[in-house]
Amino acid sequence: MSENLDRRAYDLLRLIDGHGPIGSIRLVDLLRRHGYSIKDRTVRLMLSDLDEAGFTEKISGKGRRLTPKGRSELERGHVSGRLEQVRERITTLTGQVTYDPIEDTGEVVACAVDVHESDLQNALDTLSVLNNTPLDPVPVAVDREPIDAVSDEHARVYAPSSITLDGVLLSRGINIELQTAGIVEYHPDPDPEAFSHDGDLVPDNGGAVLRYIDAISGEGSTMDVTSLLIEAGRPSIRPALDGNNGGASDSPSLLVVDNREYPLTRYDEAEDLAVETRDQLGGVIDIRKPREDGPFPSEKPSWEFASMTYGAVGELVIALLVGDSYADSWETLYGLVPRSSFEPLPAVRARES
């Protein structure tokens, strides 16, 4: 029964949960207020089916209420709905990307972080760990009067999201499929003898993704998987980057990334676009053919597909500001922002100081 419940049935369960015990006449009225054109008999038949499935039970003289099984089913439906919203959001945004990495113009998908005005300068200083590393450039934008900020005393910091790259590839007719988000060990310039690596090092692509230490597909998640990893405190960006700026570098950094696959027949074109996008928007990429050794999130892709890992500046910015407690709210899939709105981090820091 649970696999066959439609949106209307879930809405009915939700109304029973919020108002139960409740009778069928009242339920008809509430459903109509929610925009359903529905007859009394239809609701009674639906309630009978829900009773039979064990999701609801009839209380004599009072109406229906949810059973524990019904409440569990309602929660499951909520999770599925939230997951579908995330997938739809990603699909919508990638389809709207107009960014051209060759011309460095158009709109990119942005991550957004709300920071209290009094913390803005310190927050920007926190991001400076990314400067003068292979992850450069670090393009950011600051809006001091965002309409939907946490409060009037907050500014919003934007940086390009990894999903921008998927939009760039799709706009060229290269079909990509996001596979997973994960945590990788990263070093800006590793000594091959000191750091093990799953494959050949290509540090020119923003440093080196050494290996995956975790990856999750997003099944059953109610939010963007990248957000889950950041919220759980999984990224640890500073170790190797602080070392790159003169400190100890005996430990790799842990970056949040995502992985996608695309047709091997478009390998060269996709690689050129990815490298150009990284050069303009920053971050680190790792591109592998299926027969190569490399940092794959799980098993190698089938022989028809190539694998591309991308750790973008936007997700790094969020992870750093969340980790240092400057982020009062944040969103990995905020929306589209013109490339022209972004400036190099040093220029933004100097202006906001």
C-alpha positions as CSV (number, residue, x, y, z in Angstrom):
1,M,0.0,0.0,0.0
2,S,2.8,2.5,0.9
3,E,4.4,2.4,-2.5
4,N,1.0,3.3,-4.1
5,L,0.1,6.3,-1.9
6,D,-0.2,9.5,-4.0
7,R,0.1,13.1,-2.9
8,R,-3.5,13.3,-2.1
9,A,-3.3,10.3,0.3
10,Y,-0.3,11.8,2.0
11,D,-2.1,15.1,2.4
12,L,-5.0,13.2,3.9
13,L,-2.7,11.5,6.4
14,R,-1.2,14.9,7.2
15,L,-4.6,16.4,7.9
16,I,-5.6,13.5,10.2
17,D,-2.3,13.9,12.0
18,G,-2.8,17.6,12.6
19,H,-6.6,17.5,13.5
20,G,-7.4,13.9,14.5
21,P,-9.4,12.4,15.7
22,I,-11.4,13.9,12.8
23,G,-14.5,12.9,10.9
24,S,-14.9,12.5,7.2
25,I,-17.1,15.6,6.7
26,R,-14.5,17.8,8.3
27,L,-11.7,16.2,6.2
28,V,-13.7,16.9,3.0
29,D,-13.9,20.5,4.0
30,L,-10.2,20.8,4.8
31,L,-9.2,19.0,1.6
32,R,-11.3,21.5,-0.5
33,R,-9.6,24.4,1.3
34,H,-6.3,22.9,0.2
35,G,-7.4,23.0,-3.4
36,Y,-8.8,19.5,-3.9
37,S,-12.1,19.1,-5.8
38,I,-13.2,15.9,-4.1
39,K,-16.5,14.2,-3.2
40,D,-17.5,12.9,0.2
41,R,-17.7,9.3,-1.2
42,T,-14.1,9.5,-2.5
43,V,-12.8,10.5,0.9
44,R,-14.8,7.7,2.6
45,L,-13.3,5.2,0.2
46,M,-9.8,6.6,0.8
47,L,-10.3,6.3,4.6
48,S,-11.4,2.8,4.2
49,D,-8.3,1.9,2.3
50,L,-6.1,3.7,4.9
51,D,-7.9,1.8,7.7
52,E,-7.3,-1.5,5.8
53,A,-3.6,-0.7,5.3
54,G,-3.2,0.0,9.0
55,F,-2.4,3.7,8.6
56,T,-5.5,5.0,10.3
57,E,-8.0,3.8,12.8
58,K,-11.6,4.8,13.6
59,I,-12.4,6.1,17.1
60,S,-16.1,5.6,17.8
61,G,-18.0,9.0,17.8
62,K,-14.8,11.0,17.0
63,G,-13.5,10.0,13.6
64,R,-10.0,8.9,12.4
65,R,-6.6,9.1,13.9
66,L,-3.2,8.0,12.8
67,T,-1.8,4.7,13.9
68,P,2.0,4.4,14.7
69,K,2.3,2.7,11.2
70,G,0.5,5.7,9.7
71,R,2.8,8.2,11.3
72,S,5.8,6.3,10.1
73,E,4.4,6.2,6.6
74,L,3.8,10.0,6.8
75,E,7.4,10.6,7.8
76,R,8.6,8.3,5.0
77,G,6.5,10.3,2.5
78,H,7.9,13.5,3.8
79,V,11.5,12.3,3.3
80,S,10.7,11.1,-0.2
81,G,9.1,14.4,-1.1
82,R,12.0,16.4,0.3
83,L,14.5,14.3,-1.6
84,E,12.6,14.8,-4.8
85,Q,12.6,18.5,-4.2
86,V,16.4,18.5,-3.9
87,R,16.7,16.5,-7.1
88,E,14.3,18.9,-8.9
89,R,16.2,21.9,-7.6
90,I,19.5,20.6,-9.0
91,T,17.9,19.7,-12.3
92,T,16.3,23.1,-12.6
93,L,19.5,25.1,-11.7
94,T,21.8,23.1,-14.0
95,G,19.4,23.6,-16.8
96,Q,19.5,27.4,-16.2
97,V,23.2,27.9,-16.1
98,T,24.4,30.2,-18.9
99,Y,28.0,30.5,-17.7
100,D,30.7,30.3,-20.5
101,P,34.1,29.5,-19.0
102,I,35.8,30.6,-22.2
103,E,34.3,34.0,-22.2
104,D,34.0,34.0,-18.3
105,T,30.5,35.4,-18.6
106,G,26.9,34.3,-17.8
107,E,25.2,33.1,-14.7
108,V,26.6,30.6,-12.3
109,V,24.9,28.6,-9.5
110,A,25.8,30.1,-6.2
111,C,26.2,29.0,-2.6
112,A,25.1,31.6,-0.1
113,V,26.1,32.2,3.6
114,D,24.4,34.8,5.9
115,V,26.9,36.4,8.2
116,H,26.3,39.0,10.9
117,E,27.5,42.4,9.8
118,S,29.8,42.7,12.8
119,D,31.4,39.4,11.8
120,L,31.8,40.0,8.0
121,Q,35.4,41.2,8.0
122,N,36.5,38.3,10.2
123,A,34.5,35.9,8.0
124,L,36.3,37.2,4.9
125,D,39.6,36.9,6.7
126,T,38.8,33.2,7.5
127,L,38.5,32.5,3.8
128,S,42.0,33.9,3.2
129,V,43.4,30.4,3.9
130,L,42.3,29.6,0.3
131,N,44.3,32.4,-1.2
132,N,47.7,31.6,-2.7
133,T,46.9,28.0,-3.0
134,P,46.2,25.9,-6.1
135,L,42.5,26.3,-5.2
136,D,42.7,29.9,-6.4
137,P,40.9,31.9,-7.7
138,V,38.4,32.5,-4.9
139,P,35.6,34.6,-6.5
140,V,33.1,35.9,-3.9
141,A,30.3,38.5,-3.8
142,V,28.9,40.3,-0.8
143,D,25.3,41.7,-0.6
144,R,24.8,43.9,2.5
145,E,21.1,44.2,2.0
146,P,19.8,40.7,0.9
147,I,16.0,40.7,1.0
148,D,15.6,37.3,2.6
149,A,18.5,37.3,5.0
150,V,18.2,36.1,8.6
151,S,17.8,39.7,9.8
152,D,18.5,43.3,8.7
153,E,21.9,43.0,10.5
154,H,23.2,40.3,8.2
155,A,25.2,40.4,5.0
156,R,25.2,37.5,2.5
157,V,28.4,36.0,1.0
158,Y,28.1,34.2,-2.4
159,A,30.6,31.9,-4.1
160,P,30.2,29.6,-7.1
161,S,28.7,26.1,-6.5
162,S,30.0,22.9,-7.9
163,I,26.7,22.4,-9.7
164,T,27.8,25.2,-12.1
165,L,30.1,22.8,-13.8
166,D,27.3,20.4,-14.5
167,G,25.4,23.2,-16.1
168,V,28.4,24.1,-18.2
169,L,28.6,20.6,-19.5
170,L,24.9,20.2,-20.1
171,S,24.8,23.4,-22.1
172,R,27.3,21.8,-24.5
173,G,25.1,18.7,-24.8
174,I,27.3,16.6,-22.6
175,N,25.0,14.4,-20.5
176,I,26.2,14.1,-17.0
177,E,24.8,12.2,-14.0
178,L,25.6,13.2,-10.5
179,Q,26.7,10.0,-8.6
180,T,27.6,11.0,-5.1
181,A,28.9,13.6,-2.7
182,G,31.8,12.7,-0.5
183,I,34.8,13.7,1.5
184,V,38.3,13.4,0.0
185,E,41.8,13.8,1.2
186,Y,43.4,16.8,-0.5
187,H,46.8,18.4,-0.7
188,P,47.9,21.4,-2.7
189,D,51.3,19.9,-3.6
190,P,51.8,16.5,-2.1
191,D,55.1,14.7,-1.9
192,P,54.3,11.4,-3.7
193,E,56.5,9.5,-1.3
194,A,54.8,11.0,1.7
195,F,51.1,10.8,0.5
196,S,49.5,7.8,-1.0
197,H,47.4,8.5,-4.0
198,D,44.8,6.5,-5.9
199,G,46.2,7.2,-9.4
200,D,48.5,9.7,-11.1
201,L,48.8,13.2,-9.6
202,V,47.6,16.1,-11.7
203,P,48.3,19.1,-9.4
204,D,47.7,21.6,-12.2
205,N,44.0,21.0,-11.7
206,G,43.9,22.8,-8.4
207,G,46.0,20.5,-6.3
208,A,45.6,16.8,-5.7
209,V,42.6,14.8,-4.7
210,L,44.4,11.9,-3.0
211,R,41.5,9.5,-2.3
212,Y,37.9,9.3,-1.1
213,I,37.4,8.5,2.6
214,D,33.6,8.7,2.5
215,A,30.8,9.0,-0.1
216,I,27.0,9.0,0.2
217,S,24.5,8.8,-2.6
218,G,21.7,10.8,-1.1
219,E,19.1,8.1,-1.0
220,G,16.7,8.7,1.8
221,S,18.2,12.1,2.6
222,T,15.9,15.1,3.1
223,M,18.5,17.7,2.0
224,D,21.3,18.2,-0.4
225,V,24.0,15.7,0.5
226,T,26.7,18.3,0.5
227,S,24.8,20.1,3.2
228,L,24.7,17.0,5.3
229,L,28.4,16.5,5.1
230,I,29.1,20.2,6.1
231,E,26.5,20.1,8.9
232,A,28.1,17.0,10.3
233,G,31.4,18.8,10.4
234,R,33.1,16.4,8.0
235,P,35.3,18.9,6.1
236,S,38.6,19.8,7.7
237,I,40.1,22.3,5.2
238,R,42.9,24.0,7.1
239,P,45.6,21.3,7.7
240,A,47.3,21.2,4.3
241,L,46.4,24.7,3.4
242,D,47.8,26.2,6.6
243,G,50.9,24.2,5.7
244,N,50.9,25.7,2.3
245,N,51.1,29.1,3.9
246,G,54.0,28.3,6.1
247,G,52.6,26.0,8.7
248,A,52.8,22.2,9.2
249,S,51.6,20.2,6.3
250,D,52.0,16.6,7.5
251,S,48.2,16.0,7.2
252,P,46.0,16.4,4.2
253,S,42.9,18.6,4.2
254,L,39.5,17.0,4.0
255,L,37.3,18.6,1.4
256,V,33.7,18.1,0.4
257,V,33.3,17.2,-3.3
258,D,30.8,15.7,-5.6
259,N,31.3,13.2,-8.4
260,R,29.6,12.8,-11.7
261,E,29.9,10.5,-14.7
262,Y,29.6,11.4,-18.4
263,P,30.1,9.6,-21.8
264,L,33.7,8.7,-22.5
265,T,33.1,9.8,-26.1
266,R,33.0,13.4,-24.9
267,Y,36.1,13.0,-22.6
268,D,38.4,15.5,-24.2
269,E,35.7,18.2,-24.6
270,A,34.4,17.8,-21.1
271,E,38.0,17.9,-19.7
272,D,38.7,21.1,-21.5
273,L,35.5,22.7,-20.2
274,A,36.1,21.5,-16.6
275,V,39.7,22.7,-16.6
276,E,38.6,26.1,-18.0
277,T,35.8,26.4,-15.4
278,R,38.2,25.5,-12.6
279,D,40.7,28.1,-13.8
280,Q,38.0,30.8,-13.8
281,L,36.0,29.8,-10.7
282,G,38.5,28.0,-8.5
283,G,38.5,24.7,-6.7
284,V,39.9,21.3,-7.6
285,I,39.0,18.7,-10.2
286,D,40.0,15.2,-10.8
287,I,39.1,13.5,-14.1
288,R,39.5,9.8,-14.8
289,K,38.9,7.3,-17.6
290,P,37.4,4.0,-16.5
291,R,40.5,2.0,-17.1
292,E,42.7,4.4,-15.1
293,D,43.5,4.1,-11.4
294,G,42.2,7.1,-9.5
295,P,40.3,8.5,-6.6
296,F,36.9,7.0,-7.4
297,P,34.1,7.3,-4.8
298,S,33.4,3.5,-5.1
299,E,34.0,1.2,-8.0
300,K,35.3,2.4,-11.4
301,P,32.6,3.5,-13.9
302,S,31.7,1.2,-16.8
303,W,33.9,1.4,-19.8
304,E,31.5,3.8,-21.6
305,F,31.8,6.6,-18.9
306,A,34.4,8.9,-17.4
307,S,34.5,10.0,-13.8
308,M,34.8,13.7,-12.7
309,T,35.3,14.9,-9.1
310,Y,34.9,18.6,-8.4
311,G,35.4,20.4,-5.1
312,A,34.2,24.0,-5.8
313,V,35.0,27.2,-3.9
314,G,31.3,27.7,-2.9
315,E,31.2,24.6,-0.8
316,L,34.7,25.3,0.6
317,V,33.5,28.8,1.7
318,I,30.4,27.4,3.5
319,A,32.5,24.7,5.2
320,L,35.0,27.2,6.5
321,L,32.4,29.7,7.7
322,V,30.3,27.0,9.3
323,G,33.4,25.5,11.0
324,D,34.4,28.9,12.4
325,S,30.8,29.7,13.5
326,Y,30.4,32.7,11.3
327,A,27.5,31.2,9.2
328,D,24.1,32.0,10.8
329,S,22.4,30.4,7.8
330,W,23.5,28.9,4.5
331,E,22.4,27.3,1.4
332,T,24.4,25.2,-1.1
333,L,21.9,25.6,-3.9
334,Y,20.9,29.2,-3.4
335,G,20.3,30.1,-7.1
336,L,21.7,31.9,-10.1
337,V,24.1,34.9,-9.8
338,P,25.8,36.7,-12.6
339,R,29.5,36.0,-12.9
340,S,30.1,39.7,-13.1
341,S,28.9,40.0,-9.5
342,F,31.9,38.2,-8.2
343,E,35.4,39.6,-7.5
344,P,38.6,38.0,-6.2
345,L,38.6,37.5,-2.5
346,P,41.5,39.9,-1.8
347,A,39.7,42.7,-3.5
348,V,36.5,42.1,-1.6
349,R,38.4,41.9,1.7
350,A,40.2,45.2,1.0
351,R,36.9,47.0,0.1
352,E,35.0,45.6,3.1
353,S,37.8,46.5,5.6
